[in-house]
Amino acid sequence: MQDKRTLPSPSKVEDLLDEEMIQENDIEEVIDLNDPIFESSSSSDNENENPQTDALMQEDNVDNAIRVFRGHKSHHIVFCCSLSKNGDLMATGGEDDKGYLWNTNTGESIFNTDGSHDDSVIFAEFNYNDKYLATADMCGKIKLWRISDKTCVWETVLMNDINWIKWHPFSDILITGTETGEVYMLKTRKDDCKIFAQGTGIKTEAGVILPDGKRAAIGYENGMIHVIDLKSNTLISTTPPDQTGLHGHSSTIIALDCYMDNNLLISVSMESQTILSTAHNGKVICILQDLNKHGDNKDHVEVVAFCKDPTFPAAASATVTSETCGKIYIWDISKQIPFQNLRHEINQEGGVSKLVWTKTSIFFTAGLDCKLRCFDARAGHYLRVFSGHRGALYDICISSDEKKAVTVSDDGTARIFDISSIC
């Protein structure tokens, strides 16, 4: 990657957090092409047709999207998407170095960041009250846009490539992890920046802000997890790496999530090991899954997430075996039964690049085979598939009212699907 960064790194501020933080042409006639009046007078024309091939072609031509957004350059990957709380606005970021803000009801492009970023935009998300949109590119430039007047009101350039970035759930604060291991906390409205004192110099590939907003869990290249208090900038707990893989991760942590209890963590390493641990003391509760234990498994766990329904204590992990094959595992995490209880194992006709739960036991997956799928985790079966994209899906976002699902793809488009009949 060409280094295009020119601005200095933000200054360190000793006292960052204050008390306020911890707070679709009307159709006149429908023509049925299956009507007998359209049949050929001779059946000989159809003798060489392959019904199976025809069925596949028809499936490939199906587009279930209620709206398609084509602002990004064609043949450029659209990496990320997000929705405002009311679902009226959508943001996307892509390989064309642009972020977009869209009106989901009209399909209108409200504005884009043309010329503002120097590399692929990998983050485009609304803040907690939808007043601002943050965009960030791979080489470290982060910009804050005020939605009311489409103005950039704050920006910074980190001196290192960004690996991940998160908005705080109820404050104008961004947490981001970099290629060289620094974890930054950026208080955008006050133009303050803090580098966590517990920087290890080890690359961080994953991070999550706990639901209470007070702490963050950071996963590192060596398999270690740190839990840090955001206000005091102190280290709360460490889950150490374990090269044997018997009591912890032995390789790069690539996905992390925290349960609604603000304590139970689930993490996945590059060697497809899934582990449950606790935030308050760093204890490893159990190794849920170790797909590469015998060294002959071609499955790679890429995503993991806890269910958000308090009546259904469960977590899901999902794999990428190839573009045409993936698996989803539903884990029971109830304290009343022993951990490591596999509730369901589900096959998917495409590797899973992302998994998102609704507020119930229903979840959606983004597939490398261009499909958006919906599953019922309680029953352990597939509910519906949504077609339309012509390339692998990279991100999904579900609206707060659970009526819309947005997906982005390497076909250069974003699509909105109506999911109101399911959720």
PLY file of the C-alpha trace (Angstrom):
ply
format ascii 1.0
element vertex 423
property float x
property float y
property float z
element edge 420
property int vertex1
property int vertex2
end_header
0.00 0.00 0.00
1.40 3.40 -0.96
1.96 5.61 2.03
-0.09 8.77 1.43
-0.13 10.07 4.97
1.15 13.57 5.52
-0.48 14.93 8.65
1.08 14.51 12.06
-0.33 12.16 14.62
-2.77 13.67 17.11
-1.35 14.92 20.34
-1.73 12.93 23.49
-4.08 14.35 26.06
-3.64 13.26 29.60
-7.20 13.72 30.83
-9.57 12.61 28.04
-12.73 11.27 29.56
-14.94 13.42 31.71
-18.12 12.63 33.59
-20.46 13.33 30.62
-19.15 10.37 28.64
-20.20 7.72 31.01
-23.43 8.45 30.07
-40.12 2.06 -5.06
-44.30 3.50 -11.80
-47.55 2.04 -11.21
-47.99 -1.25 -13.11
-51.09 -1.21 -15.30
-50.90 -4.86 -16.35
-48.92 -7.87 -15.32
-48.14 -10.30 -18.14
-47.79 -13.92 -17.16
-45.22 -15.48 -19.48
-46.42 -18.92 -18.40
-49.85 -18.29 -19.94
-50.70 -20.85 -22.70
-51.03 -18.06 -25.31
-47.27 -17.68 -25.16
-46.50 -21.35 -25.73
-44.84 -22.37 -29.02
-47.05 -24.23 -31.55
-44.29 -26.82 -31.77
-42.52 -28.42 -28.86
-39.43 -29.12 -30.97
-37.99 -25.72 -30.08
-37.64 -26.84 -26.50
-36.18 -30.29 -27.05
-32.60 -29.21 -26.36
-33.33 -27.11 -23.31
-31.77 -28.09 -20.01
-34.32 -27.51 -17.25
-31.66 -27.52 -14.57
-29.57 -24.91 -16.37
-32.66 -22.78 -16.99
-33.52 -22.92 -13.30
-30.03 -21.79 -12.34
-30.15 -18.93 -14.85
-33.52 -17.81 -13.52
-32.19 -17.86 -9.98
-29.16 -15.81 -11.01
-31.49 -13.18 -12.52
-33.58 -12.80 -9.39
-33.18 -9.54 -7.50
-35.10 -9.37 -4.23
-33.79 -5.90 -3.38
-36.32 -3.11 -2.99
-33.61 -0.57 -3.79
-30.13 -0.67 -5.36
-27.45 1.96 -4.82
-24.82 2.32 -7.57
-22.81 5.41 -6.65
-19.54 3.64 -6.02
-17.34 2.83 -9.01
-18.29 -0.41 -10.72
-16.01 -3.37 -10.09
-14.82 -1.76 -6.88
-15.59 -3.45 -3.58
-17.99 -1.76 -1.20
-16.63 -2.75 2.17
-18.96 -1.35 4.81
-22.45 -0.05 5.50
-24.54 1.34 8.32
-28.05 2.67 8.90
-29.36 5.56 10.94
-31.61 4.68 13.86
-34.83 5.45 11.90
-33.51 3.66 8.79
-33.93 6.71 6.54
-30.22 7.20 5.97
-27.51 4.77 4.92
-23.76 5.16 4.78
-21.32 3.10 2.70
-17.57 3.01 2.16
-15.63 1.49 -0.70
-12.47 0.59 -2.54
-12.90 3.75 -4.69
-11.71 5.81 -1.70
-15.21 7.22 -1.14
-17.82 7.23 1.55
-21.46 7.89 0.64
-24.53 9.08 2.50
-27.81 7.88 0.96
-31.54 8.41 1.40
-32.90 4.87 1.72
-36.46 5.90 0.79
-35.64 7.67 -2.50
-32.27 6.16 -3.39
-30.78 9.65 -3.61
-27.13 10.22 -2.89
-27.06 13.01 -0.33
-23.31 13.52 -0.45
-20.02 11.69 -0.87
-16.51 12.23 0.39
-14.92 12.62 -3.07
-11.29 13.67 -2.66
-11.33 13.48 1.11
-9.79 10.04 1.50
-6.56 8.64 0.10
-7.31 4.93 0.43
-10.19 2.46 0.65
-12.90 3.61 3.04
-13.38 0.75 5.48
-15.57 2.49 8.05
-18.69 4.64 7.53
-20.97 4.73 10.54
-23.35 7.06 12.36
-22.70 8.14 15.89
-25.06 7.28 18.72
-27.60 10.10 18.01
-27.25 10.20 14.18
-25.95 13.78 14.14
-22.60 12.78 12.74
-21.13 10.31 10.27
-17.56 9.11 10.67
-15.57 7.79 7.72
-12.14 6.21 7.91
-9.73 4.81 5.35
-7.16 2.06 5.61
-4.15 4.34 5.83
-5.38 6.14 8.93
-7.41 9.21 7.88
-10.59 9.68 9.91
-13.16 12.39 9.17
-16.29 13.47 11.02
-19.20 14.84 8.97
-22.10 16.85 10.37
-25.13 15.41 8.59
-27.34 18.51 8.85
-25.12 20.60 6.56
-22.83 17.90 5.05
-19.77 19.58 6.51
-16.57 17.97 7.74
-16.18 19.27 11.27
-13.20 17.23 12.47
-10.46 15.06 11.07
-7.24 13.41 12.06
-4.63 11.18 10.48
-3.07 8.43 12.49
0.48 7.48 11.68
-0.41 3.81 11.24
-2.82 1.75 9.12
-6.20 1.14 10.74
-7.22 -2.47 11.38
-10.50 -1.81 13.16
-12.57 1.10 14.45
-15.67 1.39 16.65
-18.05 4.17 17.73
-18.78 4.42 21.41
-22.44 3.41 22.03
-23.45 6.70 23.69
-20.66 9.23 23.27
-18.81 10.95 20.40
-15.75 8.79 20.92
-14.00 6.49 18.45
-11.79 3.59 19.47
-9.42 2.30 16.82
-6.69 -0.32 16.63
-3.71 -0.01 14.34
-1.23 -2.18 12.46
1.57 -1.47 14.87
-0.41 -2.24 18.01
-1.45 1.19 19.29
-5.06 1.55 20.36
-6.33 5.14 20.10
-9.28 6.73 21.80
-10.44 9.80 19.85
-12.83 12.23 21.48
-14.01 13.90 18.28
-16.05 16.77 19.69
-13.14 17.98 21.80
-10.39 17.13 19.30
-8.67 15.02 21.93
-6.74 11.84 21.47
-5.33 9.30 23.84
-3.10 6.34 23.21
-3.77 3.66 25.75
-0.95 3.39 28.20
-1.17 -0.37 27.94
0.11 -0.40 24.35
1.99 -3.61 23.74
3.67 -3.03 20.37
1.80 -6.12 19.16
-0.60 -5.76 16.22
-4.29 -5.67 17.12
-6.81 -7.12 14.65
-10.02 -6.99 16.71
-11.69 -4.95 19.41
-15.07 -4.43 20.98
-16.55 -1.83 23.33
-18.49 -3.55 26.08
-22.26 -2.79 26.23
-21.88 -0.61 29.33
-19.58 1.74 27.39
-17.07 1.80 30.21
-14.59 -0.78 28.99
-13.09 -2.18 25.78
-11.67 -5.62 24.99
-8.71 -5.71 22.61
-7.45 -8.83 20.81
-3.83 -9.07 19.73
-1.69 -10.90 17.19
-0.14 -13.17 19.80
-3.54 -14.37 21.10
-3.71 -12.11 24.12
-6.84 -10.18 25.19
-6.69 -6.96 27.21
-9.72 -5.40 28.87
-9.20 -1.68 29.48
-11.14 0.87 31.50
-11.85 3.74 29.09
-12.13 6.49 31.66
-9.12 5.77 33.80
-7.00 4.27 31.00
-6.12 1.36 33.23
-5.75 -2.33 32.47
-8.51 -4.35 34.12
-7.63 -7.87 33.01
-5.45 -9.90 30.69
-6.24 -13.23 29.08
-2.76 -14.45 28.24
-1.86 -16.34 25.07
-1.07 -20.03 25.29
1.13 -21.56 22.63
-0.21 -25.02 23.43
-3.77 -23.87 22.65
-5.04 -25.78 25.67
-5.77 -22.79 27.90
-5.99 -19.83 25.52
-5.39 -18.57 22.00
-2.10 -19.34 20.31
-2.55 -17.07 17.25
-4.01 -13.75 16.09
-7.46 -12.92 17.44
-9.60 -11.92 14.44
-13.08 -11.53 16.01
-14.44 -10.53 19.43
-17.84 -9.96 21.00
-19.19 -9.33 24.47
-22.44 -10.67 25.93
-25.09 -8.33 27.34
-23.89 -9.10 30.86
-20.80 -6.94 30.20
-18.54 -9.78 31.23
-18.66 -12.88 29.01
-16.37 -12.60 25.98
-16.24 -14.81 22.90
-13.19 -14.70 20.66
-11.90 -16.41 17.52
-8.30 -16.83 16.45
-6.75 -17.21 13.03
-6.29 -20.92 13.72
-10.10 -21.32 14.11
-10.14 -21.68 17.85
-13.24 -20.25 19.57
-12.95 -19.42 23.27
-15.17 -18.10 26.05
-13.49 -15.94 28.69
-14.44 -13.31 31.27
-13.73 -9.60 31.08
-13.41 -8.93 34.80
-10.55 -11.32 35.46
-9.40 -12.70 32.08
-10.21 -16.30 32.98
-10.72 -18.77 30.12
-14.01 -20.55 30.81
-13.80 -23.07 28.00
-12.59 -23.74 24.50
-15.82 -24.02 22.53
-14.23 -25.15 19.30
-10.83 -25.99 17.87
-11.29 -26.87 14.20
-7.61 -27.17 13.40
-6.74 -29.32 16.38
-5.84 -32.26 14.14
-4.35 -30.08 11.42
-6.51 -31.43 8.58
-9.57 -29.18 8.70
-10.15 -26.73 5.84
-12.79 -24.73 7.69
-11.77 -21.30 8.93
-13.89 -19.54 11.56
-14.18 -15.88 10.54
-17.06 -14.43 12.54
-18.59 -14.78 15.98
-21.45 -13.00 17.76
-23.71 -13.31 20.80
-27.51 -13.45 20.46
-29.19 -10.26 21.74
-32.34 -11.99 23.05
-32.04 -12.39 26.85
-34.44 -15.36 26.74
-32.11 -17.24 24.40
-28.56 -17.33 25.73
-26.63 -18.37 22.66
-23.71 -17.47 20.46
-22.94 -18.21 16.82
-19.67 -18.83 15.05
-19.35 -19.26 11.28
-16.76 -20.50 8.85
-15.38 -19.97 5.38
-14.40 -23.24 3.76
-14.64 -21.84 0.23
-16.79 -19.39 -1.72
-19.38 -22.17 -2.09
-19.30 -23.71 1.35
-19.62 -22.57 4.93
-20.86 -23.73 8.31
-22.67 -22.04 11.17
-22.45 -23.28 14.75
-25.01 -22.29 17.40
-23.69 -22.58 20.96
-25.76 -22.72 24.13
-24.13 -20.49 26.73
-26.68 -20.97 29.51
-25.07 -21.17 32.93
-27.52 -23.90 33.93
-25.80 -26.41 31.66
-22.16 -27.08 30.94
-20.52 -24.84 28.39
-19.34 -26.32 25.11
-22.89 -27.45 24.29
-23.32 -27.33 20.49
-27.01 -26.68 19.87
-27.02 -26.72 16.05
-24.61 -27.13 13.16
-25.95 -25.59 9.93
-24.50 -25.85 6.42
-24.59 -22.79 4.17
-24.01 -22.75 0.39
-21.36 -20.08 0.68
-18.67 -19.01 3.07
-19.88 -16.64 5.79
-18.22 -13.22 5.81
-20.48 -11.65 8.46
-23.25 -12.68 10.86
-25.73 -10.27 12.47
-28.38 -11.10 15.07
-31.75 -9.38 15.32
-33.29 -8.74 18.73
-34.69 -12.28 18.68
-33.25 -15.70 17.85
-33.20 -14.81 14.13
-29.92 -13.92 12.46
-28.67 -13.00 8.98
-25.48 -13.98 7.20
-23.53 -12.39 4.38
-22.33 -15.01 1.91
-19.34 -15.15 -0.38
-21.77 -16.70 -2.91
-23.58 -13.29 -3.26
-26.55 -14.27 -1.06
-28.08 -12.80 2.09
-29.59 -15.54 4.24
-31.84 -15.64 7.27
-31.90 -18.37 9.92
-33.83 -19.29 13.06
-31.27 -20.23 15.68
-33.77 -21.85 18.07
-34.96 -24.33 15.44
-31.61 -24.47 13.71
-32.94 -24.06 10.19
-32.85 -21.68 7.24
-35.80 -19.29 6.73
-35.11 -17.38 3.51
-32.46 -16.39 0.99
-32.26 -12.95 -0.63
-30.65 -12.66 -4.08
-29.56 -9.71 -6.20
-25.87 -9.15 -5.74
-23.38 -10.35 -8.35
-20.41 -10.52 -6.04
-19.42 -11.63 -2.56
-21.07 -9.81 0.33
-18.84 -8.00 2.80
-21.17 -6.36 5.31
-24.76 -6.35 6.61
-26.69 -3.89 8.70
-30.19 -4.39 10.13
-32.37 -1.35 10.85
-33.44 -0.68 14.43
-37.07 -1.50 13.59
-35.85 -4.70 11.88
-37.72 -3.94 8.65
-34.71 -3.37 6.40
-31.44 -5.15 5.78
-28.61 -3.44 3.92
-25.80 -5.36 2.23
-22.68 -4.31 0.32
-20.65 -6.33 -2.13
-17.65 -6.53 -4.41
-20.08 -5.92 -7.31
-19.82 -2.23 -6.38
-23.40 -1.87 -5.11
-25.38 -1.63 -1.92
-28.84 -3.17 -1.69
-31.80 -2.85 0.64
-34.01 -5.86 1.31
-37.42 -5.88 3.00
-37.20 -8.23 5.98
-40.36 -7.05 7.78
-42.23 -10.31 7.10
-39.54 -12.29 8.91
-38.53 -10.31 11.97
0 1
1 2
2 3
3 4
4 5
5 6
6 7
7 8
8 9
9 10
10 11
11 12
12 13
13 14
14 15
15 16
16 17
17 18
18 19
19 20
20 21
21 22
24 25
25 26
26 27
27 28
28 29
29 30
30 31
31 32
32 33
33 34
34 35
35 36
36 37
37 38
38 39
39 40
40 41
41 42
42 43
43 44
44 45
45 46
46 47
47 48
48 49
49 50
50 51
51 52
52 53
53 54
54 55
55 56
56 57
57 58
58 59
59 60
60 61
61 62
62 63
63 64
64 65
65 66
66 67
67 68
68 69
69 70
70 71
71 72
72 73
73 74
74 75
75 76
76 77
77 78
78 79
79 80
80 81
81 82
82 83
83 84
84 85
85 86
86 87
87 88
88 89
89 90
90 91
91 92
92 93
93 94
94 95
95 96
96 97
97 98
98 99
99 100
100 101
101 102
102 103
103 104
104 105
105 106
106 107
107 108
108 109
109 110
110 111
111 112
112 113
113 114
114 115
115 116
116 117
117 118
118 119
119 120
120 121
121 122
122 123
123 124
124 125
125 126
126 127
127 128
128 129
129 130
130 131
131 132
132 133
133 134
134 135
135 136
136 137
137 138
138 139
139 140
140 141
141 142
142 143
143 144
144 145
145 146
146 147
147 148
148 149
149 150
150 151
151 152
152 153
153 154
154 155
155 156
156 157
157 158
158 159
159 160
160 161
161 162
162 163
163 164
164 165
165 166
166 167
167 168
168 169
169 170
170 171
171 172
172 173
173 174
174 175
175 176
176 177
177 178
178 179
179 180
180 181
181 182
182 183
183 184
184 185
185 186
186 187
187 188
188 189
189 190
190 191
191 192
192 193
193 194
194 195
195 196
196 197
197 198
198 199
199 200
200 201
201 202
202 203
203 204
204 205
205 206
206 207
207 208
208 209
209 210
210 211
211 212
212 213
213 214
214 215
215 216
216 217
217 218
218 219
219 220
220 221
221 222
222 223
223 224
224 225
225 226
226 227
227 228
228 229
229 230
230 231
231 232
232 233
233 234
234 235
235 236
236 237
237 238
238 239
239 240
240 241
241 242
242 243
243 244
244 245
245 246
246 247
247 248
248 249
249 250
250 251
251 252
252 253
253 254
254 255
255 256
256 257
257 258
258 259
259 260
260 261
261 262
262 263
263 264
264 265
265 266
266 267
267 268
268 269
269 270
270 271
271 272
272 273
273 274
274 275
275 276
276 277
277 278
278 279
279 280
280 281
281 282
282 283
283 284
284 285
285 286
286 287
287 288
288 289
289 290
290 291
291 292
292 293
293 294
294 295
295 296
296 297
297 298
298 299
299 300
300 301
301 302
302 303
303 304
304 305
305 306
306 307
307 308
308 309
309 310
310 311
311 312
312 313
313 314
314 315
315 316
316 317
317 318
318 319
319 320
320 321
321 322
322 323
323 324
324 325
325 326
326 327
327 328
328 329
329 330
330 331
331 332
332 333
333 334
334 335
335 336
336 337
337 338
338 339
339 340
340 341
341 342
342 343
343 344
344 345
345 346
346 347
347 348
348 349
349 350
350 351
351 352
352 353
353 354
354 355
355 356
356 357
357 358
358 359
359 360
360 361
361 362
362 363
363 364
364 365
365 366
366 367
367 368
368 369
369 370
370 371
371 372
372 373
373 374
374 375
375 376
376 377
377 378
378 379
379 380
380 381
381 382
382 383
383 384
384 385
385 386
386 387
387 388
388 389
389 390
390 391
391 392
392 393
393 394
394 395
395 396
396 397
397 398
398 399
399 400
400 401
401 402
402 403
403 404
404 405
405 406
406 407
407 408
408 409
409 410
410 411
411 412
412 413
413 414
414 415
415 416
416 417
417 418
418 419
419 420
420 421
421 422
